[in-house]
Amino acid sequence: MKKFITLLISLSLLLLACGCRNAFTAPKEVTLKYLEPTGMTEQTASVVTILSSGRVYTAGDSYTTTRVLSGVLLGNDGYILTSSEACNFDISDNGTIYKGEFSQAYAVLSDVYQDQKHYSLKLIDQSAEAGLSLFKFETKFYHEDQNGKKVEGFQYCVCFSSRDLQTGMQCYAVGNSLAELLANNTFFHTSFSDLRLCVTKGVVSMESVPSDILDPYTIGSRQAEPYIISAATNREMCGGAVYDENGYLIGIVASKLVSDTEEETVFLTKMSLALESSWIEEYINFVSQRDQIEIPYTIAKNQEADTQ
């Protein structure tokens, strides 16, 4: 009888685990419904929520945690670009740094698709020096066109702007903003549901932050200085898109701008750091050449999109 009860409990736990898995993770292939190109549908559909899990090692103990960030869809091959913070699980507490280790990441499509599945991602590269990381969907995506025909890839992906940044130019930030606040706990990715994106409006407040104020980002011998936007963001929007007034990508949110004092760290209101689209292109090309893989993306030139 005891063996039977133990077996029954084991089977129940197995079924429960399978049920949770099926509720959140996706099949090998998915076909997305056609989206009418209205408002900012194209821009929001090109942004995903990133659920990144890892372990933090404290003195004699460790625990699992999940971070929420945002990312952008690069092209039909399923590559997602986001902040390097997606792989950073180091924790600082009163001057002590506890090491962390990335384990797994998932992406949730924009809520315009009405799809809350957690799609497993493969880590392609991450560079804290460049401020960026690159993932790829393990699911194969298709979408329906206007005539209901099945087409490979996504209906919408980001289109990089070829314009030079200018102080005062209008911009929009798109990303997740409330996921960690609304979750019951942040231990596992399955704790996050009903994930939604938000859009905030602002301007480019400063074209670049001088290297004597903030350390520049680097790829080998090349450097990039972040710029400042006034669009309201929070930590979960890190990795999300920054668009110009025409809907072209002018960068991604890098981090909130903070002021550190001996007493506290203050997050400055409506002041966020962003990485320019040209720097993102540098990073993608670097990873592509180093690993000998094709990573397609699109650049807008003279209001026309040319695939690179």
C-alpha positions in Angstrom: 0.0 0.0 0.0 2.8 2.4 0.9 4.5 1.7 -2.5 1.2 2.3 -4.3 0.8 5.7 -2.5 4.4 6.7 -3.3 3.9 5.8 -7.0 0.6 7.7 -7.1 2.2 10.8 -5.6 5.1 10.5 -8.1 2.7 10.2 -11.1 0.7 13.2 -9.8 3.8 15.4 -9.5 4.9 14.3 -13.0 1.5 15.2 -14.5 1.5 18.5 -12.7 5.0 19.3 -14.1 3.9 18.3 -17.6 0.8 20.5 -17.3 2.8 23.5 -16.2 5.3 22.9 -18.9 2.6 22.7 -21.6 0.9 25.8 -20.3 4.1 27.9 -20.7 6.4 26.4 -23.3 5.7 26.3 -27.0 5.8 23.6 -29.8 8.5 23.3 -32.4 6.6 25.2 -35.0 4.1 28.1 -34.7 2.1 30.0 -37.3 1.1 33.5 -36.2 -2.1 35.2 -37.3 -2.0 38.2 -39.7 -1.8 41.5 -37.9 -3.4 44.6 -39.4 -0.7 47.4 -39.7 -2.5 50.0 -37.6 -1.0 52.5 -35.1 2.3 51.2 -33.7 1.5 47.5 -34.4 4.6 47.0 -36.4 6.9 48.6 -33.7 5.3 46.8 -30.8 5.1 43.4 -32.6 8.9 43.7 -33.1 9.6 43.7 -29.3 9.5 40.7 -26.9 9.7 40.2 -23.2 12.8 38.3 -22.0 12.5 36.0 -19.0 16.1 35.1 -18.0 16.8 32.7 -15.2 20.0 32.0 -13.3 21.5 31.1 -10.0 23.0 33.5 -7.4 25.7 32.1 -5.1 25.8 33.7 -1.6 27.9 32.7 1.4 27.3 29.0 1.7 24.0 29.0 -0.2 22.5 29.6 -3.6 19.1 30.4 -5.1 17.3 30.5 -8.4 15.9 33.8 -9.7 14.3 35.1 -12.9 14.9 38.6 -14.4 12.6 40.4 -16.8 14.0 42.4 -19.6 13.0 43.3 -23.2 14.4 42.5 -26.6 14.0 43.2 -30.3 13.3 40.8 -33.2 16.1 41.1 -35.9 14.7 39.1 -38.7 13.0 35.9 -40.0 15.8 33.6 -38.7 14.5 34.2 -35.1 17.4 36.2 -33.7 16.7 38.4 -30.7 19.0 41.2 -29.5 18.9 42.5 -26.0 21.0 43.9 -23.2 23.9 42.0 -21.8 22.1 42.3 -18.4 20.0 39.3 -19.5 23.1 37.1 -18.7 24.3 39.1 -15.6 23.2 37.6 -12.3 25.9 39.1 -10.1 24.4 40.7 -7.0 26.0 43.6 -5.0 25.0 44.0 -1.4 26.7 46.5 0.9 29.9 46.4 -1.1 29.9 42.6 -1.4 29.5 41.1 -4.8 27.8 37.7 -5.0 28.5 35.8 -8.2 25.7 34.7 -10.4 25.4 32.3 -13.3 23.0 32.4 -16.3 21.1 29.2 -17.0 18.1 29.6 -19.4 16.1 32.3 -21.2 12.6 32.5 -22.6 10.9 35.1 -24.8 7.2 36.0 -24.8 5.9 37.7 -27.9 4.3 41.1 -27.9 0.7 41.1 -26.5 -0.6 42.1 -29.9 -0.3 38.4 -30.8 -2.3 37.4 -27.8 0.1 34.6 -27.1 1.6 34.2 -23.6 3.7 31.1 -24.3 7.2 31.1 -23.0 9.4 30.3 -26.0 12.8 28.8 -25.2 15.8 30.7 -26.4 19.4 29.6 -27.3 22.2 31.9 -26.2 24.3 32.9 -29.1 26.6 35.5 -27.5 26.8 37.9 -24.6 29.3 40.8 -24.1 29.2 42.9 -21.0 31.8 45.2 -22.6 29.5 45.8 -25.7 26.4 46.0 -23.4 24.6 43.5 -25.7 23.6 39.9 -25.9 22.2 37.8 -28.7 19.7 34.9 -28.5 17.8 32.8 -31.0 14.3 31.1 -30.8 14.4 27.3 -30.7 10.9 27.4 -32.2 10.4 27.8 -36.0 8.0 30.7 -36.8 5.6 31.3 -39.7 2.9 33.9 -40.2 -0.1 34.3 -42.3 -0.1 37.1 -44.9 -3.1 39.2 -45.9 -4.5 36.4 -48.1 -4.1 33.7 -45.4 -1.0 32.2 -47.0 1.6 30.7 -44.7 4.9 32.6 -44.9 8.2 31.7 -43.2 9.4 34.0 -40.4 7.7 37.0 -38.6 5.4 39.5 -40.2 7.2 42.4 -38.4 10.8 42.8 -37.3 12.8 46.0 -36.4 14.1 48.2 -39.2 17.3 50.0 -38.3 17.5 53.8 -38.9 20.4 55.1 -40.9 19.9 58.7 -39.6 22.4 60.4 -37.3 21.2 61.0 -33.8 20.4 64.6 -33.0 19.6 66.2 -29.6 15.9 67.0 -29.5 14.7 64.4 -31.9 11.5 62.7 -30.9 11.7 59.0 -29.8 9.5 56.2 -28.4 10.7 53.5 -26.0 8.9 50.1 -26.2 9.4 47.3 -23.7 8.0 45.4 -20.7 7.4 47.6 -17.6 5.5 45.8 -14.8 6.2 42.1 -15.0 8.3 41.7 -11.9 5.9 43.9 -9.9 2.9 41.8 -10.8 4.5 38.4 -10.4 3.8 36.2 -7.3 7.5 35.5 -7.0 10.6 35.9 -9.2 12.1 32.4 -8.7 10.9 30.7 -11.9 9.8 31.9 -15.3 6.5 30.1 -14.9 5.6 32.7 -12.3 5.1 35.3 -15.0 1.9 35.5 -17.0 -0.2 38.1 -18.8 2.9 39.9 -19.9 2.4 43.2 -21.7 4.5 45.9 -23.4 4.2 49.7 -22.9 5.1 52.6 -25.1 6.6 55.9 -23.7 7.4 59.1 -25.6 10.4 61.4 -25.2 13.3 63.0 -26.9 17.0 62.4 -27.3 18.3 64.5 -24.5 22.0 64.1 -25.3 23.6 62.6 -28.4 26.4 60.9 -26.4 27.7 60.8 -22.9 31.5 61.7 -22.8 33.8 58.9 -21.8 35.2 61.0 -18.9 31.7 60.8 -17.4 30.7 57.3 -18.2 32.9 54.4 -19.5 32.2 53.7 -23.1 31.1 50.3 -24.4 33.7 48.4 -26.4 34.1 45.7 -29.1 37.8 45.0 -29.4 39.4 48.4 -30.2 36.1 50.0 -31.1 34.1 52.2 -28.7 30.6 53.6 -28.4 29.3 56.2 -26.0 25.7 55.8 -24.9 23.1 58.5 -25.4 20.3 59.8 -23.1 16.6 59.7 -23.8 13.8 61.3 -21.8 11.2 58.6 -22.5 10.2 57.1 -19.2 11.6 53.6 -18.7 12.4 51.1 -15.9 14.8 48.2 -15.5 12.5 45.7 -17.2 12.5 47.8 -20.4 16.3 47.4 -20.6 17.0 45.8 -24.0 13.7 47.2 -25.5 13.5 49.3 -28.6 14.0 53.0 -29.1 12.3 54.2 -32.2 12.3 57.5 -34.0 9.2 59.3 -35.1 9.0 57.3 -38.3 9.1 54.0 -36.5 12.8 53.1 -37.3 15.1 51.7 -34.6 17.6 54.2 -33.3 18.8 52.0 -30.5 17.9 50.0 -27.4 17.4 50.9 -23.8 20.7 50.2 -22.0 19.9 51.1 -18.4 18.4 53.7 -16.1 20.7 56.7 -15.4 21.6 56.7 -11.7 23.2 59.0 -9.2 25.4 57.2 -6.6 26.1 58.8 -3.2 27.5 57.3 0.0 24.0 57.1 1.4 22.0 55.8 -1.6 21.6 55.1 -5.3 19.0 57.3 -6.9 17.4 56.5 -10.3 17.0 59.8 -12.2 13.5 60.5 -13.5 13.1 60.4 -17.3 16.8 59.9 -17.9 17.8 56.6 -19.4 20.9 55.4 -21.3 20.5 54.0 -24.8 22.8 52.3 -27.3 22.7 53.6 -30.9 21.6 51.4 -33.7 24.9 51.7 -35.5 26.6 50.2 -32.4 24.1 47.3 -32.5 25.1 46.8 -36.2 28.8 46.7 -35.2 28.0 44.0 -32.6 25.9 41.9 -34.9 28.5 42.0 -37.7 31.3 41.1 -35.2 29.4 38.1 -33.9 28.5 37.0 -37.5 32.0 37.2 -38.7 33.6 35.6 -35.7 31.1 32.6 -35.6 30.7 32.4 -39.3 26.9 32.6 -39.1 24.4 34.7 -41.0 22.4 37.1 -38.9 20.1 39.1 -41.2 18.8 42.5 -40.2 17.3 45.5 -42.1 18.4 49.1 -42.5 16.2 51.9 -43.7 17.9 54.0 -46.4 16.1 56.9 -48.1 12.8 55.6 -46.6 13.5 52.2 -48.3 14.5 49.1 -46.4 17.5 47.3 -47.7 18.2 43.8 -46.3 21.8 43.4 -45.1 
